[in-house]
Amino acid sequence: MASRLTVETDFGHKALKVQRNGNLRRKAWLAVFAGSALFWGAVAVVIWHIWG
């Protein structure tokens, strides 16, 4: 059983470079740290309720 793949010759040539500002990057890191803090806070509360 043979399969055929087609290749487009202009693939990748029309890519646009996206300009990202530092504010978006800072907000993304803040969201990561906030999510991590919420997760570990929830883990601490669960452990407290189990041992308490």
Secondary structure, 3 states (H helix, E strand, C coil): CCCCCCCCCCCCCCCCCCCCCHHHHHHHHHHHHHHHHHHHHHHHHHHHHHHC
